[in-house]
Amino acid sequence: MDTWTFGWTLALIGMGGTMLVLWVLSLVVLVLKKLFPAIQAKAAAKN
C-alpha cells in the first residue's frame, strides 16, 4: 500500500468513525430525553 492510498484510507475511516460516534451520541441524547423529560416551569405559567 503506497502512502497516498494509506492516507486516503485513514482519512475516510477517521471521518466515518467520527460520524458514527456523533450518531450514537445523538441516539443516547434522544433516549435520555425520553427517560427524563424536561420539567416545565409552572411558576412562570401562573404569572
Backbone hydrogen bonds in HBPLUS format (Angstrom, degrees):
<---DONOR---> <-ACCEPTOR-->    atom                        ^
c    i                          cat <-CA-CA->   ^        H-A-AA   ^      H-
h    n   atom  resd res      DA  || num        DHA   H-A  angle D-A-AA Bond
n    s   type  num  typ     dist DA aas  dist angle  dist       angle   num
A0006-PHE N   A0002-ASP O   3.08 MM   4  6.30 164.9  2.11 154.5 159.0     1
A0007-GLY N   A0003-THR O   2.90 MM   4  6.06 156.7  1.96 147.3 154.3     2
A0008-TRP N   A0004-TRP O   2.95 MM   4  6.17 168.8  1.96 155.7 157.3     3
A0009-THR N   A0005-THR O   2.96 MM   4  6.04 159.5  2.00 147.3 153.7     4
A0010-LEU N   A0006-PHE O   2.90 MM   4  6.01 163.6  1.93 149.7 154.3     5
A0011-ALA N   A0007-GLY O   2.93 MM   4  6.09 157.4  1.98 147.2 153.8     6
A0012-LEU N   A0008-TRP O   2.92 MM   4  6.07 165.3  1.94 150.4 154.1     7
A0013-ILE N   A0009-THR O   2.96 MM   4  6.09 162.5  1.99 150.8 156.0     8
A0014-GLY N   A0010-LEU O   2.88 MM   4  5.94 152.5  1.96 142.0 150.4     9
A0015-MET N   A0011-ALA O   2.90 MM   4  6.14 160.4  1.94 150.5 155.2    10
A0016-GLY N   A0012-LEU O   2.89 MM   4  5.99 160.6  1.93 145.5 151.7    11
A0017-GLY N   A0013-ILE O   2.83 MM   4  5.91 155.8  1.89 144.4 151.3    12
A0018-THR N   A0014-GLY O   2.99 MM   4  6.16 152.2  2.07 142.3 149.8    13
A0019-MET N   A0015-MET O   2.99 MM   4  6.25 161.8  2.03 150.4 154.6    14
A0020-LEU N   A0016-GLY O   2.94 MM   4  6.12 154.4  2.01 146.2 153.6    15
A0021-VAL N   A0017-GLY O   2.97 MM   4  6.16 160.4  2.01 148.4 153.0    16
A0022-LEU N   A0018-THR O   2.98 MM   4  6.21 160.4  2.02 150.4 155.8    17
A0023-TRP N   A0019-MET O   2.95 MM   4  6.12 152.8  2.02 144.9 152.2    18
A0024-VAL N   A0020-LEU O   2.98 MM   4  6.24 160.0  2.02 150.5 155.5    19
A0025-LEU N   A0021-VAL O   2.93 MM   4  6.16 159.3  1.97 149.5 155.4    20
A0026-SER N   A0022-LEU O   2.98 MM   4  6.19 149.8  2.07 142.6 150.6    21
A0027-LEU N   A0023-TRP O   3.03 MM   4  6.36 149.6  2.12 145.5 153.7    22
A0028-VAL N   A0024-VAL O   2.98 MM   4  6.29 153.4  2.05 148.6 156.0    23
A0029-VAL N   A0025-LEU O   2.98 MM   4  6.23 155.5  2.04 147.4 153.6    24
A0030-LEU N   A0026-SER O   3.01 MM   4  6.24 156.9  2.06 145.0 150.9    25
A0031-VAL N   A0027-LEU O   2.98 MM   4  6.22 159.0  2.02 150.0 155.4    26
A0032-LEU N   A0028-VAL O   2.94 MM   4  6.15 160.4  1.98 149.5 155.0    27
A0033-LYS N   A0029-VAL O   2.92 MM   4  6.13 147.8  2.02 146.1 154.9    28
A0034-LYS N   A0030-LEU O   3.10 MM   4  6.37 146.8  2.21 142.2 150.5    29
A0035-LEU N   A0031-VAL O   2.93 MM   4  6.23 150.3  2.02 148.1 156.9    30
A0036-PHE N   A0032-LEU O   2.86 MM   4  5.86 158.1  1.90 146.8 152.6    31
A0046-LYS N   A0042-LYS O   3.22 MM   4  6.47 139.9  2.39 144.0 153.2    32
